[in-house]
Amino acid sequence: MIHQYKLNGYNIVLDTYSGGVHVVDDLAYEIIAYYENTPVEKIVTVMMEKYQNDSSISEKEIRETIAAVEELKNDGQLFTEDEFKNLSIDLKKRQTHLKALCFNVAHTCNLSCEYCFASQGKYNGDRAIMTFEVGKRAIDYLLENSGHHRNLDIDFFGGEPLMAWNVVKQIVAYARSKETEYKKTFRFTFTTNGMLLNDEVTEFLNKEMYNVVLSLDGRKEVHDRLRKTVNGKGSYDHIVPKFQEFVEKRGDKEYYVRGTYTHNNVDFTNDIFHIADLGFDKLSMEPVICDPREPYALTEKDLPEIYNQYEILANEMIKREENGNGFTFYHYMLDLSEGPCIQKRLNGCGSGTEYLAVTPWGELFPCHQFVGDQEYSMGNIWDGITKPETQCQFKENNCYSKPECQDCWAKLYCSGGCPANALHATGSLNGTYDFSCDIFRKRIECSMMVKVAESIRAMEKEEQPDII
């Protein structure tokens, strides 16, 4: 399976199963489009007719280009066969071990964001803060069920996890105390709205957290429209200086400023550029996932402009990188040479199998987006998985288990998409959320184009002689 598209002056051809990305001229682009289903002599005739007024294209060049395409096919770089379908069946039978837990340490929040999937942090239930006893047992549960995994991940999430600050510190200290005994290493991630950031918090997070996610939607008017305090006031002016100070002190450690765009700001690149101009260089901007009846919900009519925005973003990233003020965009982080292993590409995030969420009461869910949905309550940290049949649903969930994914060129990049989004949009874990798929495919196209531009620029730089 191949995917061909034109973007920013490049003719790009992706071979789905080998992962090969080719940048070709117009003639090769046309020939590749015909190659699989058209005899060679017919291709020659069609190309001769198409380029009859172009003196630079001869029959000899056409035949040489066809031969080059044939060579790429023989080398396993074009038109490769799908060797992964049977592997996906084997993956259903594999034994999985827990690698990561999302600690919902606070089912409460000091903001009241209208689009919050967690119902302002309460997950449609009671407000609660995780106790250290629950957190301690959750660490033990992860260690006991981690099998061969050496690196274990803990995400501190909410609500707002800084509202459980003392518990977070205790949990981190306890986990660190177990690393040598179990020969494991913990990596912590922390997501915060920034309202409670101070010097003590900053010092601790910068010391202990592998990654920190800072929530900011962009321009002041955009951010304050939906991200308000419980008193109805905007939070932008309060958090931006805190975030700037935090990132300055963080140095070269990982962080992301993460925003959400809605129907209110379909021109979301202006928010991304605004955040970059504030001094942040690691950014993420996600489409809102919400009830389609909400006034801020994205619609199918927004898609053309959303596509345009991702192209604007890609071109601006190339420009800024050339000018020495580039930034990283999470969804354009695509490694074309050494990407994830095939098991990861088939199964994605590992929700429900290698990754679970734990509530303040110790209840286990497939991930934080399922918390509160009792149909997907899988057990607890004392008794373990009490609904193995639910876990099996997630183990069997991959890009080959969904009929709509079979002919999609991007399936090995999304692993079939987010199970939670599929469930909420279609009522089935094996469904596909078409709107999200459309956006994902556009992001992949743009990210590949950025990588192509970077590679070409690097080659051109190598070819230029040093000036003395």
N, C-alpha and C positions, 0 to 999 in steps of 0.2 A: 504494500500500500504506500502510495506517495501522496504528498500534498504540495501543490504549487501555488505561489502567490507573489504578487509584485508589491513592493513597499519601499518608499524613499529612494526610488531609482534602482533598486536591486531586484533581480529575478531569483527568487529563492525556491529551492526544491528540497523538501524533507522526505527522507526515506524512513517510514514509521518504525520498522522493526530493527533496522541496524542503527538508527539514530543519526545516520549520515545527513549533514546539511550541506547543500551545494549551492554556490552562487554561479550562475551561468549567463551566457549572452542570450540575445533574443532567439537566435537560431536554435541553440540547444534547448532552450525553454520550450519552443514549439515542438521540436522533435520528441522530447520526453513526453509531452502530452499525448502524442500519437503512438508512441513506441509499443506499448503493451498490446494494443488491439489492431494494429495496422501493419501489413506486410511492408518490407523494406522498400520495394520498388514503388509502392503507393506513396510512402512517405517522401521519397525523392521527388515524385511527380508533384505532389502537393506543395512541397517547399519550393520547387522550381517555379511553379505558378505564383506562389505568394511573393517570392523575391525576384521576379522577372525584371523589375525595374531597378534592382539594386546590383550594380556591377561588381560589388565587392563579394557577393555570394555566388559561388560557382557550384556546379554539380559535384566537383571534386571535394569542395569544402563540406557540402551537405553529407556526402558519403563518409568523409573522415569524422564528422561529428556523430553520425549514427554509429560508427565503429567505436568512438570514444564512449558513447552511452552503453554500448554492448560490453565494453571492457569494465565499466563501473558495475554493471550487473554481474558479470562473472567474478568480480572481486568482492561481491557481497555488499556493495554500497548503494545500489539502486534496485528496486523491485524485489527486495528480499522477502522470503517466505516467513509466515508467522510461526515461530518456534515456541511461543510462550503459552499457547492455549492449553496444551496438555499439562504444562507446569502449573497453571492456575487450578487445575483439578487436584493435583498433588498437594497444593498448598492448603486445601480444605482439610486434609488429613493430618497436617503437621501439628506437632505439639508446640504450643506457644507458652512463653514465660513473660511475666509482667516486667516491663521496662520503665514505665513512667506512671506517676499519679498526679492528677490535678487536685490540689488541696483547696476546696472551697471553704477557706477559713472564716469567711464573713458572709453570711446571708443577710447583709444590710449594707447600706451605702449612704454617703453624705452628699451625693448628687441625685437628681431625679431626672435622668435622661429619658426623653420620650420614647426613643426607639429601642431601649434596653430589652434584649431578648430575655433577660432574667427578671423582668418585672421590677425594675429599680432595685435589683439585687436580692429580692426575697424569693425568687424562683417560685412564685405563686404559693408560697407557704409562710411559715412564721419566720420572723427575724431571729437570727442566732449567730453566736460566735463559737468557733471550734474550741474545745478545751485542750489543754496540753495532753491529757490522758488519751483523748481520741487521736490527736496528732502523733503521739508516741506509738500507739498501737498501729496506726497507718504506716509509719516507717517500718515497724517490725513486719507488718504484712507484706510490704514491698520487698524487703530483704528475704523473707521466707519463700517468696514466690518468683524471685528474679532469675532463677536458674543460672544459665551461662553468661548473662549480661553483666558486664563489669561496670559500665557507666549507667547510672540510674538518674532519671530526671524527675524533678519535683517542680510543678508550677503552682505558685501561690496566686489564688484567684478569688474573685468575689462575685457580686458586691465589690466592696473596696477592702482589700486585704490589710491596708494600714489601720483599719479599725480593729484589727486583731493583732496589733503590733507585738505585744509581749509574747503572745503564743507563737508567732512566727519566729521570734528569736529563740525561744525554747526548742522549737521543732528543729531548727537549723543546728543548734548546738547538739541535740541528741543524735541527729543523723551523722554529724561529723564524728561523734564519739564511737560510732559503729563501723566506720570505714575500714580501719585497720583489721578489726576482728573478722569482718566478712570479705575483706579484699575487694571492696567496691568503692567507687567514687561517685559522690552525689553532685549533680549540676542543678542549680536552682534558677528558676525564672520567676520574675515578679511583675505583675501588671497593676498599674496604679493610675488613678485620675489626678494625682499630684496635690490634692487639697491639703494633705497632712505631711507633705515633705518638709523636713527640717534638717539641721546639721547632723543630728544623731542618726536619723534614718538614712540620709545620704551616705554617711560614712559606712554604715553597716551594709547597705545594699551594694555599694561599690566594692566592698571587701568580699562579700559572700555570694553575690548573685552572678551567675554565668551570663544572664541576659536580663534586661529590664525593659518593659514595654510601657511607654508613656502615652496616655490617651489625649489626643488633641485633634480636632476636626479641621483646623485650618484658620481662615480669616475670622476675625473677632465676631463679625455679624453672623457667620455661618456656625461657628462653634457655640456661641451663646444662644442661638435659636433653639437648640434641642438639648444642650448639656448645661442644665441649670442646677443651682443648689435647691435644697428642699424648701427654701424661702422664695424661690422663683427668680433668683438673680443669676446672671451669667457668671461663668467661672473662668473665662479667658484671662482677664487681667490678674487674677490671683495665681494661676498656675504657670503661665508662660515664663515669668522671671524665675520661678522655682525650677522649671525644666531646664532653662538655660544654664543656671548655676550647677544643677545636677550633672548635666552632660559635660560641662567644662571640667568638673572634678573627676568625672569617670575616666577621662583619658582615652586610651585605645580599647577599652573593654566594650563588649557588645551591648547595644541598646537599640530600640526602635521607637520612633514617634509614630503612633498608629492612629489613623483617623477613619471615619466612616462617612461616605458620601451618600446622599439621598436625592430624591426628586427636586429638593430645594436648591441643590448645588451640583447639577449635572456638569457644570463647568469646573469639575473638581481639580483639574490641573492647576488652576489658580490658587487653590488651597495647598496643593503640594508645593508649588513654587514659593508660596508665602511661608510655609514651614521651613523650607530650605533656606530662604532669605533671613530667617530668624537665627540661623547658625546651626541647624540640625542637618546631618548628612546621612542618616540611616532612617528611611521613611517607609511607611506602608499606608495604603488607603484602600479600604474595603467597601464594596457595595452593601448597602443596608439590606438585611434580611428581616422582613416583617410581614404583617397582615397586609395583603394587597389593597385593602380598603382604607388604609391609613393615608392621609394626605401627603405624607412625605415618601410613600412607597415608590420605588422605581417601576416604570412600565415599559412595555414593548416599544412604545413610541420614543422612549429615551435612548434606545439602543444605537441608532445612527450617530447621535452626538457622543454617546459613551465610547463608541469605536473611534470617533474622531479625537476624543480627549486622550485616549491611550496612544494614538499616533503622535499627537502634539507632545505628550510626555516623552516618548521615545526619542523624538528629534531634539527636544530640549536637553535631554540627558546627554546625548552625543555632543551637542554644542557646548554644554557646561564642562564636560570632561575635557574637551579640547582646550577650553579656556582656563583649566586648572581649578575650577570650583565645582567639580562633579559631586554627585550624591548617589547613594544606593537606594534602589526601590525594590522592596521585598519580592514582588511578583515578577520582576525582571531578572532575578538571580537564577540564571540558568547555566548550568555547567554542561557544555556540549562534549567535553572530552572525558570527564570522570564523574558522571552523575550517580544517582542512587543505584543500589543493586536491584536486580530485576524483581526480587521479592517485594522490595519497598515500592517499586513502580507499579506492581500489580495490586498491592493491598493498601497502599497509602499510609494514613496516620496510625493505623493499628488500634483504632478505637474499639472497645469491647473485648480486646484480646491482650495486646501488649500495653495498652493505655486505658486507664480508668479514672473516673472522678470520684472523690470521696466527699460527702457532705459533712457539715458540722456534727451530725449525729453518727457518723461512721458508715452511712449507707453507700453502696457502690453503684455507679451508673457507667454506661459506656463512655461518656465524655460529659463535659460541663453543659453541653447543649441539650442533653437528655435529662438533666437533673430536674426532679419534680414530676416527671412522667412515670407514674408507678408501673405502667406496663413494662418499662425498661429498667426497673430496679432489679439489679442482678444479684444482690446479696449484701454482705456487710464485712467489715474488717475483722470481725471475730469468727464468724462462721464461714467466711470465704464466699465463693460463687455458689449460690443456692439455686440458680436458674441456668444450668449449663446449656439448655436449649436456646436461650437468648444469646449466650456467647457464641453458639454455633452459627447463628444467623450472621453475626459479624465476621466470623472466621470465613464464611462462605461468600462474603460480600467483596467483590472486586470488579475490575473493569470487564471481566469476561462473564460475570453473572448477570449483567444487565443487557437485555436485547438491544436497546438503543445505542449502546456503546460499540457494538461489533464493527460497524463501518466508520467509526470516528477515528480520524488520523491522530487525535490528541490523547487517546485513551491511556497511553503509557506515561503521560505527563500529569494526569489528574487521578489516575487509579480508579476511575469510575465516579469521582466526585465525593463530596461530603455526605456521609450517610444521614446526618441530622437534617441537612438541607433537603435531601431526597425525601425523607419521611415527612417533613413539614409541608413540602410542596405537593407531594403525590400520594401520601399515605402509605408508602412502602419504602423499605430500606433499599430495595432493588429498583426503585424508580429513578428517573433522571429529571432534574430541575432544568428545563431547557434554557431558561433565561440565564441562569448561572453558567451553563455550558457555553452559551454564546459569548459571554464575557470572558470566560477562561480561554477559549480558543483565540480570541483577539489578543489577549495578553501574551499568549505563547508566541503568536506571530510577531508581535512587537518586540518581545524579549529576544527572539532569534535575530531579528533585524539589528538590534543594538549590538549583539555579539558579533554579527557579521561585520558591522561597521568598525567595531573595536579591532577585530582580527585584521581587516584590510588596512586600517591605520597603522597597526603594529608592523605589518609586513612592509608597508611603504616607508616607515621610519627606518627599518633595518636596511632597506635598499639604498637609502640616501647616504652618501659619503659624509664622514665627519668634516666639518669646516674648521680649519686651523687658522 
